[in-house]
Amino acid sequence: MSRHKHLDVIVAGLALTDIIGRPVDLNNPPKRGALKLIDSITLTTGGNVSNVGIDLAKLGFSVGAITRVGHDSLGRYVTQHYRTFGIDTEGVIIDARAQTSATMVSVDKTGERTFLHTRGCMKNFRAADVLSRLALLQKARILAVGYLGLLPETEKEFERLFRTVKEKTSLKILLDSAASPRVTPRALRGFLPYVDYFIPSYEEAMLITSCTTPESIVKFLRQAGAPHVVGVKLGAQGCYLSDGDRADYVKGRKVRRVVDATGAGDAFVAGFIAGMLKGMDAFESARVANAVAASCVSAVGASTAIKALRHYL
């Protein structure tokens, strides 16, 4: 049974374990069969459910998770890690058919990341995993789903999933993207009208829309049916955002030194949701999002440097 009568956010989609090594020079790997020393190796959780969920919990919000983990040591690590941060794990499905999804992350001296990934039990994640937990969903205010681009089986069901959530609950829906999202214009027009917040990265947005400027990307998404807030994450430059009435750039926060960019996009999402939950408008929320993302890249790991919300206001 859920420990929370009310939740601020349900985060649904990809959960995995990350094994992060830094610094790793992929242009100069160790010789075959040899060993090379690096500064650190960190085991942590990853994926939008982990990163956005833990970031929001550290920002001071109540969070529930809907995802799949394997019946293995990595899966137990994920669920225990969530509980450590007070995340409600009622919606976490233990899948005995496949291992917990996992990624090896190589971080170079500039903070850029390279990934080796096994999907594991996330191949079995479906819309039914979310829709079968309507009682849990009805406790929350926002449903954050991710990632478009890494859930190919579930993406085929996005229209039905989002439509049903809107019919059965009062949730606002945020959709996040990752990797190399490929979606047909027809599929985009099917599910985007149900999505309240959609702010992909610039690289992801170009793949989705075939447009090359933030303005043209937002125009494309509007024409595809996006009804509320759409925009483009622009890394250190901040973001470009439209709420339907206004469109503008929101400058990023300066970072003295980028240590690890892992989870920066998820930190942006968490900061944006935090602002919206506090009653800010989309542009005020984006300023918080930029600040949380800037904080994220100052330490190794997706959530290590995240502080309470007051630090970003």
LUMSE-467391 format. One record per residue (C-alpha): residue in three letters; z, y, x. Coordinates in pm, 1 decimal. Each point is the difference from the previous one (the first is absolute). Example, Ala and Ser with C-alpha at 12.3 -4.5 7.8 and 13.67 -1.06 7.14 Angstrom:
REM LUMSE-467391
['ALA', [780.0, -450.0, 1230.0]]
['SER', [-66.0, 344.0, 137.0]]
REM end
This chain:
REM LUMSE-467391
['MET', [0.0, 0.0, 0.0]]
['SER', [-74.1, 354.0, 113.6]]
['ARG', [295.2, 193.2, 138.6]]
['HIS', [-135.1, 331.9, -124.5]]
['LYS', [-2.1, 132.0, -355.2]]
['HIS', [-249.6, 263.7, 105.6]]
['LEU', [-243.4, 26.0, 290.1]]
['ASP', [-192.7, 298.8, 127.1]]
['VAL', [-293.5, -196.6, 139.7]]
['ILE', [-147.7, -349.3, -5.9]]
['VAL', [-212.5, -73.3, 305.9]]
['ALA', [-245.8, -286.2, -55.5]]
['GLY', [-253.7, -169.2, 224.8]]
['LEU', [-1.6, -87.7, 367.6]]
['ALA', [313.4, -106.8, 187.4]]
['LEU', [-11.6, -147.1, 347.8]]
['THR', [178.0, -25.6, 331.3]]
['ASP', [-111.6, 212.3, 293.5]]
['ILE', [49.0, -97.9, 363.2]]
['ILE', [-56.9, 326.6, 186.0]]
['GLY', [-60.1, 10.4, 375.6]]
['ARG', [-28.1, 321.3, 201.5]]
['PRO', [-161.7, 122.4, 210.2]]
['VAL', [-286.7, -249.8, 0.7]]
['ASP', [-315.6, 77.4, 196.8]]
['LEU', [-265.7, -209.8, -171.5]]
['ASN', [-254.5, 115.9, 258.1]]
['ASN', [207.5, -166.0, 271.4]]
['PRO', [155.0, -317.8, -147.7]]
['PRO', [184.8, -257.4, 212.3]]
['LYS', [-214.9, -265.2, 161.7]]
['ARG', [-36.1, -323.2, -195.3]]
['GLY', [329.0, -192.4, 12.0]]
['ALA', [181.6, 290.2, 171.4]]
['LEU', [285.1, 224.4, -113.3]]
['LYS', [11.4, 377.4, -14.8]]
['LEU', [308.9, 211.3, -67.0]]
['ILE', [12.4, 268.3, -270.9]]
['ASP', [280.0, 237.9, -97.0]]
['SER', [98.3, -141.7, -339.3]]
['ILE', [-66.7, -262.2, -266.1]]
['THR', [134.3, 69.2, -348.9]]
['LEU', [16.5, -226.5, -306.3]]
['THR', [-9.2, 193.5, -324.5]]
['THR', [-145.9, -3.8, -346.3]]
['GLY', [-335.2, 152.3, -89.5]]
['GLY', [-244.0, 56.7, -282.9]]
['ASN', [31.8, 259.0, -272.3]]
['VAL', [281.9, -181.0, -181.3]]
['SER', [212.0, 0.1, 315.5]]
['ASN', [-97.1, 335.0, 147.0]]
['VAL', [-14.3, 212.9, -313.6]]
['GLY', [296.8, -183.3, -150.6]]
['ILE', [230.0, 38.1, 300.7]]
['ASP', [-111.1, 360.1, 59.3]]
['LEU', [84.3, 88.8, -360.1]]
['ALA', [334.2, -179.1, 22.4]]
['LYS', [84.0, 196.9, 316.4]]
['LEU', [-111.1, 320.2, -172.9]]
['GLY', [259.8, -75.8, -266.8]]
['PHE', [-185.3, -168.5, -288.3]]
['SER', [54.3, -330.2, -181.7]]
['VAL', [-286.2, -242.5, 63.2]]
['GLY', [-116.3, -336.5, -129.0]]
['ALA', [-254.9, -228.3, 166.9]]
['ILE', [-267.8, -225.9, -148.5]]
['THR', [-175.5, -215.5, 259.0]]
['ARG', [-26.2, -351.0, 146.3]]
['VAL', [162.5, -147.3, 309.3]]
['GLY', [-15.7, -352.6, 136.7]]
['HIS', [275.5, -260.2, -14.2]]
['ASP', [60.6, 48.5, 372.3]]
['SER', [210.5, 189.2, 252.9]]
['LEU', [-227.7, 305.0, -15.5]]
['GLY', [32.2, 10.3, -379.2]]
['ARG', [378.1, -19.5, 22.2]]
['TYR', [-6.7, 280.6, 255.2]]
['VAL', [-206.6, 218.6, -236.1]]
['THR', [225.3, -46.9, -303.3]]
['GLN', [318.8, 46.0, 202.1]]
['HIS', [-145.5, 313.1, 157.9]]
['TYR', [-70.5, 140.1, -346.8]]
['ARG', [353.6, -73.0, -116.7]]
['THR', [138.4, 175.5, 308.3]]
['PHE', [-160.0, 319.8, -129.1]]
['GLY', [107.6, -61.6, -360.3]]
['ILE', [-348.5, -90.1, -125.1]]
['ASP', [1.3, -208.5, -319.2]]
['THR', [-162.0, -336.7, 81.4]]
['GLU', [-19.8, -140.7, -354.7]]
['GLY', [-379.0, 32.5, 13.3]]
['VAL', [-43.2, -174.5, 337.4]]
['ILE', [-172.1, -337.8, -54.5]]
['ILE', [76.6, -282.2, 243.7]]
['ASP', [-332.4, -178.3, 55.6]]
['ALA', [34.7, -352.0, 142.1]]
['ARG', [-377.7, -44.2, 35.3]]
['ALA', [-60.3, 233.8, 293.4]]
['GLN', [179.5, 182.1, 278.6]]
['THR', [124.4, 356.9, -19.8]]
['SER', [-274.3, 249.4, 77.7]]
['ALA', [35.7, 124.4, 358.2]]
['THR', [-155.0, 238.9, 250.2]]
['MET', [12.9, 38.1, 376.5]]
['VAL', [-24.5, 372.0, 80.6]]
['SER', [-103.6, 119.1, 345.7]]
['VAL', [89.6, 366.0, 56.1]]
['ASP', [-161.7, 177.7, 294.1]]
['LYS', [153.4, 288.8, 195.3]]
['THR', [-154.8, 257.4, -238.2]]
['GLY', [157.6, -164.4, -306.3]]
['GLU', [-328.0, -147.8, -126.8]]
['ARG', [34.1, -346.5, -153.6]]
['THR', [-209.5, -318.3, 5.0]]
['PHE', [78.4, -285.4, -240.1]]
['LEU', [-23.2, -379.9, -19.1]]
['HIS', [82.8, -113.2, -354.2]]
['THR', [45.2, -313.8, -208.7]]
['ARG', [-3.2, 51.3, -376.4]]
['GLY', [217.3, -302.1, -73.5]]
['CYS', [140.7, -8.6, -353.6]]
['MET', [-146.9, 340.4, -88.0]]
['LYS', [-320.7, -192.8, -73.9]]
['ASN', [186.9, -121.9, -308.5]]
['PHE', [116.7, 342.0, -120.9]]
['ARG', [-141.9, 83.2, -344.1]]
['ALA', [33.8, 254.6, -279.1]]
['ALA', [213.7, -254.4, -186.6]]
['ASP', [265.3, 33.8, 270.6]]
['VAL', [45.8, 360.0, -113.8]]
['LEU', [-62.4, -36.9, -373.1]]
['SER', [246.1, -287.9, -32.9]]
['ARG', [271.1, 243.9, 106.0]]
['LEU', [-40.0, 262.3, -270.6]]
['ALA', [376.6, 14.5, -55.7]]
['LEU', [41.6, 102.8, 363.6]]
['LEU', [-287.4, 248.5, -20.2]]
['GLN', [150.2, 165.7, -306.1]]
['LYS', [305.8, 97.9, 204.2]]
['ALA', [-204.2, 221.0, 232.2]]
['ARG', [-190.4, 329.4, -6.4]]
['ILE', [-278.0, -64.2, 252.1]]
['LEU', [-191.7, -314.7, 95.6]]
['ALA', [-145.0, 17.7, 352.4]]
['VAL', [-269.1, -265.0, 62.5]]
['GLY', [-163.6, -86.6, 330.6]]
['TYR', [-220.3, -57.4, 164.3]]
['LEU', [-350.2, 46.9, -134.9]]
['GLY', [-195.6, -168.4, 280.0]]
['LEU', [249.7, -276.7, 78.3]]
['LEU', [46.0, -168.6, -339.4]]
['PRO', [-354.3, -117.7, -82.7]]
['GLU', [107.9, -252.6, -263.7]]
['THR', [227.3, 248.2, -176.9]]
['GLU', [-246.7, 288.1, 22.3]]
['LYS', [-228.1, -184.6, -241.4]]
['GLU', [283.5, 29.1, -253.3]]
['PHE', [95.2, 363.6, 65.4]]
['GLU', [-155.3, 131.6, -319.5]]
['ARG', [189.8, -249.1, -216.8]]
['LEU', [317.8, 40.2, 203.3]]
['PHE', [9.7, 379.0, -14.2]]
['ARG', [-110.8, 18.8, -363.4]]
['THR', [271.5, -245.0, -106.0]]
['VAL', [267.1, 184.7, 198.2]]
['LYS', [-99.4, 322.6, -176.7]]
['GLU', [4.5, -170.3, -340.7]]
['LYS', [336.3, -172.9, 50.2]]
['THR', [196.7, 257.0, 201.9]]
['SER', [31.8, 373.5, 66.3]]
['LEU', [-56.2, -46.6, 374.4]]
['LYS', [-205.6, 230.5, 216.9]]
['ILE', [-225.7, -206.2, 228.5]]
['LEU', [-66.3, 74.0, 367.0]]
['LEU', [-269.4, -202.4, 176.7]]
['ASP', [-20.5, -5.6, 378.5]]
['SER', [-275.6, -136.8, 222.1]]
['ALA', [-18.3, -149.3, 349.2]]
['ALA', [-226.7, -168.6, 254.1]]
['SER', [-364.2, 9.4, -118.3]]
['PRO', [3.3, 31.4, -379.1]]
['ARG', [-328.8, -92.4, -164.2]]
['VAL', [-27.5, 66.1, -370.1]]
['THR', [-307.9, 36.8, -218.9]]
['PRO', [-42.9, 320.3, -200.5]]
['ARG', [18.9, -209.2, -317.5]]
['ALA', [333.7, -155.7, 100.2]]
['LEU', [133.9, 340.3, 104.5]]
['ARG', [-93.9, 149.1, -338.7]]
['GLY', [176.7, -294.2, -163.7]]
['PHE', [347.4, 44.4, 151.6]]
['LEU', [18.1, 358.9, 129.5]]
['PRO', [51.8, 161.1, -346.2]]
['TYR', [338.8, -178.6, -16.3]]
['VAL', [114.7, 117.9, 345.1]]
['ASP', [213.7, 314.8, 10.0]]
['TYR', [12.2, 43.5, 380.2]]
['PHE', [-270.3, -110.6, 244.5]]
['ILE', [0.2, 146.0, 352.6]]
['PRO', [-183.4, -229.4, 246.6]]
['SER', [-41.3, 82.0, 367.3]]
['TYR', [-316.9, 181.7, 102.4]]
['GLU', [-151.8, -313.9, 156.5]]
['GLU', [82.4, -210.3, -306.3]]
['ALA', [-124.5, 268.4, -238.2]]
['MET', [-334.6, 15.0, 180.6]]
['LEU', [-43.1, -375.8, -45.7]]
['ILE', [92.2, 21.1, -368.3]]
['THR', [-216.8, 300.4, -86.2]]
['SER', [-267.4, 22.4, 275.6]]
['CYS', [87.7, 372.1, 14.5]]
['THR', [81.2, 180.7, 324.3]]
['THR', [206.6, 306.4, -92.5]]
['PRO', [338.4, 12.2, -176.2]]
['GLU', [-148.9, 223.0, -270.1]]
['SER', [-288.0, -237.0, -73.0]]
['ILE', [234.4, -299.4, 5.7]]
['VAL', [226.3, 157.5, -261.5]]
['LYS', [-300.5, 98.3, -212.2]]
['PHE', [-125.9, -360.0, 13.3]]
['LEU', [339.9, -137.8, -103.5]]
['ARG', [19.3, 248.6, -287.1]]
['GLN', [-342.3, -107.9, -122.7]]
['ALA', [116.6, -362.7, 22.4]]
['GLY', [273.8, 81.6, -250.7]]
['ALA', [307.4, 97.7, 203.5]]
['PRO', [207.8, 191.8, -258.5]]
['HIS', [284.6, 149.0, 200.7]]
['VAL', [77.2, 36.9, 372.1]]
['VAL', [-263.2, -106.5, 253.4]]
['GLY', [-35.5, 93.4, 361.6]]
['VAL', [-60.7, -104.9, 359.4]]
['LYS', [251.8, -59.9, 277.3]]
['LEU', [-117.0, 178.7, 314.5]]
['GLY', [248.0, -124.5, 259.7]]
['ALA', [145.4, 276.0, 216.6]]
['GLN', [-199.0, 259.0, -197.5]]
['GLY', [193.1, -82.4, -318.7]]
['CYS', [-194.5, -68.7, -317.7]]
['TYR', [-241.4, 139.1, -256.3]]
['LEU', [118.1, -25.1, -359.9]]
['SER', [-113.6, 68.6, -354.1]]
['ASP', [219.7, -11.2, -310.4]]
['GLY', [-283.3, 73.6, -243.1]]
['ASP', [69.0, 373.0, -18.2]]
['ARG', [21.2, 84.7, 366.5]]
['ALA', [-134.2, -143.1, 324.5]]
['ASP', [131.9, 94.6, 342.7]]
['TYR', [82.5, -112.2, 352.2]]
['VAL', [364.8, -63.3, 86.2]]
['LYS', [65.8, 36.2, 372.9]]
['GLY', [162.9, -281.6, 193.7]]
['ARG', [324.4, 24.7, 195.8]]
['LYS', [-24.4, 25.9, 377.7]]
['VAL', [128.5, -298.1, 198.4]]
['ARG', [116.6, 47.2, 357.4]]
['ARG', [-86.6, -355.8, 104.2]]
['VAL', [-158.5, -283.0, -194.8]]
['VAL', [187.3, -319.2, 90.4]]
['ASP', [-136.9, -240.3, -263.8]]
['ALA', [-231.6, 78.5, -291.0]]
['THR', [94.5, -322.0, -183.9]]
['GLY', [78.5, 79.6, -363.8]]
['ALA', [-94.0, 367.3, 9.5]]
['GLY', [-218.6, -28.8, -309.9]]
['ASP', [275.4, -187.3, -182.5]]
['ALA', [250.5, 266.8, 102.0]]
['PHE', [-233.0, 261.1, -150.0]]
['VAL', [-7.0, -199.8, -324.8]]
['ALA', [380.2, -29.0, -4.7]]
['GLY', [40.4, 372.8, 61.1]]
['PHE', [-251.9, 84.3, -269.4]]
['ILE', [173.7, -225.0, -254.0]]
['ALA', [335.8, 150.9, 97.7]]
['GLY', [-130.4, 348.5, -73.7]]
['MET', [-145.3, -102.4, -335.4]]
['LEU', [325.5, -173.8, -98.9]]
['LYS', [186.6, 321.9, 82.8]]
['GLY', [-222.0, 196.9, -236.0]]
['MET', [-214.8, 171.9, 261.4]]
['ASP', [-367.0, 64.4, -60.4]]
['ALA', [-264.9, -194.5, 191.2]]
['PHE', [-32.7, 258.3, 278.9]]
['GLU', [374.5, 31.9, 57.4]]
['SER', [17.0, -380.2, 0.1]]
['ALA', [-281.1, -10.9, 257.8]]
['ARG', [197.6, 230.8, 229.1]]
['VAL', [291.4, -241.9, -18.5]]
['ALA', [-243.5, -287.1, 56.3]]
['ASN', [-139.0, 162.6, 315.3]]
['ALA', [352.1, 56.1, 132.4]]
['VAL', [106.1, -360.5, -61.5]]
['ALA', [-319.8, -129.8, 162.3]]
['ALA', [58.6, 222.3, 303.8]]
['SER', [352.4, -138.0, 28.3]]
['CYS', [-131.4, -356.9, -22.3]]
['VAL', [-219.9, 17.8, 310.6]]
['SER', [285.7, 120.3, 223.4]]
['ALA', [150.0, -348.8, 42.3]]
['VAL', [-110.7, -363.5, 27.5]]
['GLY', [-27.4, -167.5, -341.3]]
['ALA', [-112.6, 112.8, -342.2]]
['SER', [338.9, 114.3, -133.3]]
['THR', [221.3, 44.5, 305.8]]
['ALA', [-3.3, 380.5, 5.7]]
['ILE', [15.5, 64.5, -375.6]]
['LYS', [300.9, 206.8, -107.5]]
['ALA', [153.3, 111.1, -330.2]]
['LEU', [-221.0, 224.3, -214.4]]
['ARG', [201.7, 315.7, 71.8]]
['HIS', [-132.6, -2.8, 357.5]]
['TYR', [-354.8, 53.9, -128.2]]
['LEU', [66.8, 277.0, -249.8]]
REM end
